Amino acid sequence: MSLRSPRADLVALALLVGLGGVFALFFVLPFAGLVQRAASDGRVLDLAGSREVRAALVLSLWTGAVSTALAVVFGTPVAYWLARTNVRGRSILEALVDLPIVLPPTVAGVALLTAFGARGLVGEPLEALTGFRFTFTTAAVVLAQVLVAAPFYVRAARAGFAGVDAQLERVAYTLGASRVETFVRITLPQARPALLAGVVLCWARAMGELGATLIFAGSLEGRTRTMPLAILDAFERTSLGLSGAVSMSLILLVVALAVLVVFRLATAPEVTAR
């Protein structure tokens, strides 16, 4: 039996600290760069209140909220069914639900065009019947966000429901509770942290969606130009430029940080005072 060398332990600790420090620094530096640029460029704060930035921010916030709400309403039953069923082929269904997570956003945008575009599988007959066209509308933004963001909620919700002891539900049934009552009073509270995490992930992905939205909805100010599209557009316009891009990036950073803090507070375990 050989004893470990204190020097070897010291080298291992130094290596661990060094690698961890480089990794942490890599993630801190980009955000520090945004803050430093905002502090040194007087136009950054001025542009934060411009009409273009306000329009993009409002559009991003409400389309992101609508997309997340749709994901919760339609994704919760799917997540619960995937967590509780053992039907043959479930793994294939789960793969289909998770597919947009690994799918390039541009491919998602093209897929939306083939389904809901003017000559799409659904879009063409819908336009013929109602005269409504999805492309280059705010509805197209919501569809793009739901497609790429909803799987994040379903994935988290599925894990949350799978972690709930099914025996608790069976006990509730034997005591006379209906399936709906059991789901609302037993299952949902037990899965609450995972559901909240799914909501945050879904909303964050919807807010950051770019590729699918650009291809399917375009970049029309006040209608389809969300914050990511406005940031991209800023590099091509002299009125905003890099200062405008930094301004909008900083706004999204603050919004995302605020949401994460609220989420942490909402899911933090309660501390019982003695």
C-alpha positions as CSV (number, residue, x, y, z in Angstrom):
1,M,0.0,0.0,0.0
2,S,1.5,3.3,-1.1
3,L,0.9,6.6,0.5
4,R,-0.1,9.6,-1.6
5,S,2.5,12.3,-1.9
6,P,1.5,15.7,-0.4
7,R,3.2,17.3,-3.4
8,A,1.0,15.3,-5.8
9,D,-2.1,16.4,-3.9
10,L,-0.9,20.0,-4.1
11,V,-0.3,19.8,-7.9
12,A,-3.7,18.2,-8.4
13,L,-5.3,21.0,-6.4
14,A,-3.4,23.7,-8.3
15,L,-4.5,22.1,-11.6
16,L,-8.1,21.9,-10.5
17,V,-8.1,25.5,-9.4
18,G,-6.3,26.7,-12.5
19,L,-8.7,24.9,-14.9
20,G,-11.7,26.0,-12.9
21,G,-10.5,29.6,-12.9
22,V,-9.9,29.7,-16.6
23,F,-13.3,28.2,-17.2
24,A,-15.0,30.7,-14.9
25,L,-13.0,33.6,-16.5
26,F,-14.1,32.6,-19.9
27,F,-17.8,33.0,-18.9
28,V,-17.2,36.2,-17.0
29,L,-15.2,38.1,-19.6
30,P,-17.9,38.5,-22.2
31,F,-20.3,40.0,-19.7
32,A,-17.6,42.2,-18.3
33,G,-16.9,43.4,-21.8
34,L,-20.6,44.4,-22.2
35,V,-20.6,46.3,-18.9
36,Q,-17.2,48.0,-19.7
37,R,-18.4,49.0,-23.2
38,A,-21.7,50.5,-21.8
39,A,-19.7,52.5,-19.2
40,S,-17.3,53.9,-21.7
41,D,-19.7,54.6,-24.6
42,G,-22.2,57.3,-23.7
43,R,-24.5,56.3,-26.7
44,V,-25.2,52.9,-25.2
45,L,-27.5,54.2,-22.4
46,D,-29.0,56.8,-24.6
47,L,-30.0,54.1,-27.2
48,A,-31.6,51.9,-24.5
49,G,-34.6,54.3,-24.6
50,S,-34.8,54.6,-28.4
51,R,-38.0,53.8,-30.2
52,E,-36.4,50.8,-32.0
53,V,-35.1,49.2,-28.8
54,R,-38.4,49.7,-27.0
55,A,-40.4,48.2,-29.8
56,A,-38.1,45.2,-30.0
57,L,-38.1,44.7,-26.3
58,V,-41.9,44.9,-25.9
59,L,-42.3,42.4,-28.8
60,S,-39.8,40.0,-27.4
61,L,-41.3,40.1,-23.9
62,W,-44.9,39.5,-24.9
63,T,-44.2,37.0,-27.7
64,G,-41.9,35.1,-25.3
65,A,-44.7,35.1,-22.6
66,V,-47.3,33.9,-25.1
67,S,-45.0,31.2,-26.4
68,T,-44.2,30.0,-22.9
69,A,-47.9,30.0,-22.0
70,L,-48.7,27.9,-25.0
71,A,-45.9,25.5,-24.2
72,V,-47.2,25.1,-20.6
73,V,-50.9,24.6,-21.7
74,F,-50.1,22.1,-24.5
75,G,-46.9,20.7,-23.2
76,T,-47.9,19.8,-19.7
77,P,-50.3,16.9,-20.7
78,V,-47.7,15.6,-23.1
79,A,-45.0,15.7,-20.4
80,Y,-47.3,13.9,-17.9
81,W,-48.2,11.3,-20.4
82,L,-44.6,10.6,-21.4
83,A,-43.7,10.3,-17.7
84,R,-46.5,7.9,-16.8
85,T,-46.9,5.7,-19.9
86,N,-44.9,2.7,-20.9
87,V,-46.4,2.4,-24.4
88,R,-44.3,0.8,-27.1
89,G,-42.5,3.5,-29.1
90,R,-42.4,6.0,-26.3
91,S,-38.6,6.5,-26.9
92,I,-39.4,7.5,-30.5
93,L,-42.0,10.0,-29.4
94,E,-39.6,11.4,-26.8
95,A,-37.0,11.8,-29.5
96,L,-39.5,13.7,-31.7
97,V,-40.3,16.0,-28.9
98,D,-36.6,16.7,-28.2
99,L,-35.7,17.0,-31.8
100,P,-35.9,20.9,-32.0
101,I,-33.4,21.1,-29.2
102,V,-30.6,19.6,-31.4
103,L,-32.1,20.9,-34.7
104,P,-30.3,24.0,-36.2
105,P,-32.7,27.0,-35.9
106,T,-32.3,27.6,-39.6
107,V,-33.6,24.1,-40.3
108,A,-36.5,24.8,-38.0
109,G,-37.3,28.0,-39.9
110,V,-37.3,26.1,-43.2
111,A,-39.5,23.4,-41.7
112,L,-42.0,26.0,-40.6
113,L,-42.1,27.5,-44.1
114,T,-42.8,24.1,-45.6
115,A,-45.7,23.6,-43.1
116,F,-47.2,27.1,-42.5
117,G,-45.8,29.2,-45.4
118,A,-47.8,30.5,-48.3
119,R,-47.3,27.2,-50.2
120,G,-46.9,25.1,-47.1
121,L,-48.8,22.0,-46.1
122,V,-51.1,23.9,-43.8
123,G,-50.4,27.5,-44.9
124,E,-51.7,27.2,-48.4
125,P,-55.2,25.7,-47.7
126,L,-55.5,28.0,-44.7
127,E,-54.9,31.1,-46.8
128,A,-57.3,29.9,-49.5
129,L,-60.0,29.4,-46.9
130,T,-59.5,32.5,-44.6
131,G,-57.0,34.7,-46.5
132,F,-54.7,34.6,-43.5
133,R,-51.0,34.2,-44.0
134,F,-48.6,33.3,-41.2
135,T,-45.3,34.4,-42.8
136,F,-44.0,37.9,-41.8
137,T,-46.6,38.2,-39.0
138,T,-46.3,38.3,-35.2
139,A,-48.0,34.9,-35.2
140,A,-45.1,33.5,-37.1
141,V,-42.8,34.8,-34.4
142,V,-44.8,32.9,-31.8
143,L,-44.9,29.7,-33.9
144,A,-41.1,29.8,-34.3
145,Q,-40.6,30.4,-30.6
146,V,-42.9,27.6,-29.6
147,L,-41.2,25.1,-31.9
148,V,-37.7,25.7,-30.6
149,A,-38.5,26.5,-27.0
150,A,-41.4,24.2,-26.0
151,P,-39.2,21.1,-25.9
152,F,-37.2,22.6,-23.0
153,Y,-40.4,22.9,-20.9
154,V,-41.6,19.4,-21.9
155,R,-38.3,17.9,-21.1
156,A,-38.1,19.5,-17.6
157,A,-41.8,18.8,-16.8
158,R,-41.4,15.2,-17.9
159,A,-38.5,14.7,-15.5
160,G,-40.5,16.4,-12.7
161,F,-43.6,14.2,-13.2
162,A,-41.4,11.1,-13.4
163,G,-39.9,12.0,-10.0
164,V,-43.3,12.1,-8.3
165,D,-44.1,8.9,-6.5
166,A,-47.0,7.2,-8.4
167,Q,-48.1,5.6,-5.2
168,L,-49.2,9.0,-3.9
169,E,-51.5,9.3,-6.8
170,R,-52.9,5.8,-6.3
171,V,-53.6,6.6,-2.6
172,A,-55.5,9.7,-3.6
173,Y,-57.6,7.7,-6.0
174,T,-58.5,5.2,-3.3
175,L,-59.6,8.1,-1.1
176,G,-62.1,9.3,-3.7
177,A,-60.1,12.0,-5.4
178,S,-60.7,12.4,-9.1
179,R,-57.8,12.3,-11.6
180,V,-58.0,16.1,-12.1
181,E,-58.1,16.8,-8.4
182,T,-55.2,14.4,-7.8
183,F,-53.2,16.0,-10.6
184,V,-53.8,19.6,-9.3
185,R,-53.4,18.9,-5.5
186,I,-50.8,16.1,-5.5
187,T,-48.8,15.9,-8.7
188,L,-48.4,19.5,-9.6
189,P,-47.1,20.6,-6.2
190,Q,-44.6,17.7,-6.1
191,A,-43.3,18.6,-9.6
192,R,-43.3,22.3,-9.0
193,P,-39.5,23.0,-9.0
194,A,-39.1,21.1,-12.3
195,L,-42.0,22.8,-13.9
196,L,-40.7,26.3,-12.9
197,A,-37.3,25.3,-14.2
198,G,-39.0,24.3,-17.5
199,V,-40.8,27.6,-17.7
200,V,-37.6,29.6,-17.2
201,L,-35.7,27.5,-19.8
202,C,-38.6,27.8,-22.3
203,W,-39.0,31.5,-21.8
204,A,-35.2,32.1,-22.1
205,R,-35.0,30.1,-25.3
206,A,-38.0,31.9,-26.8
207,M,-36.5,35.3,-25.9
208,G,-33.2,34.3,-27.6
209,E,-34.7,32.7,-30.7
210,L,-33.1,34.1,-33.9
211,G,-32.7,31.7,-36.8
212,A,-36.1,30.2,-37.2
213,T,-37.8,33.6,-36.6
214,L,-35.6,35.3,-39.2
215,I,-36.4,32.7,-41.9
216,F,-40.1,32.2,-41.1
217,A,-41.2,35.7,-39.9
218,G,-38.6,38.1,-41.3
219,S,-37.4,41.2,-39.5
220,L,-40.1,43.8,-39.6
221,E,-39.9,46.6,-37.0
222,G,-42.8,46.4,-34.6
223,R,-44.2,43.2,-36.1
224,T,-41.5,40.5,-36.1
225,R,-38.2,42.2,-35.1
226,T,-37.5,40.8,-31.7
227,M,-34.5,41.8,-29.7
228,P,-32.1,39.1,-31.2
229,L,-33.1,40.3,-34.7
230,A,-32.8,43.9,-33.7
231,I,-29.2,43.2,-32.4
232,L,-28.4,41.6,-35.7
233,D,-29.9,44.5,-37.6
234,A,-28.0,47.0,-35.5
235,F,-24.7,45.9,-37.0
236,E,-26.0,46.8,-40.5
237,R,-27.4,50.2,-39.6
238,T,-25.4,53.4,-38.9
239,S,-28.2,54.8,-36.6
240,L,-27.6,52.1,-34.0
241,G,-24.4,50.2,-34.9
242,L,-22.3,48.4,-32.3
243,S,-23.5,50.8,-29.5
244,G,-27.1,49.8,-30.2
245,A,-26.2,46.1,-30.2
246,V,-24.4,46.5,-26.9
247,S,-27.3,48.4,-25.5
248,M,-29.9,45.7,-26.4
249,S,-27.6,42.9,-25.3
250,L,-27.2,44.6,-21.9
251,I,-30.9,44.9,-21.6
252,L,-31.4,41.2,-22.3
253,L,-28.7,40.4,-19.9
254,V,-30.4,42.4,-17.1
255,V,-33.8,40.8,-17.9
256,A,-32.4,37.3,-17.9
257,L,-30.5,37.9,-14.7
258,A,-33.6,39.2,-13.0
259,V,-35.7,36.2,-14.1
260,L,-33.0,33.8,-12.8
261,V,-32.9,35.6,-9.4
262,V,-36.7,35.4,-9.1
263,F,-36.6,31.7,-10.1
264,R,-34.0,31.0,-7.5
265,L,-36.0,32.7,-4.8
266,A,-39.2,31.0,-5.8
267,T,-37.6,27.5,-5.7
268,A,-35.3,28.0,-2.7
269,P,-36.2,25.7,0.2
270,E,-38.0,27.4,3.0
271,V,-35.9,27.9,6.1
272,T,-37.8,27.3,9.3
273,A,-36.7,29.6,12.1
274,R,-36.0,27.9,15.3
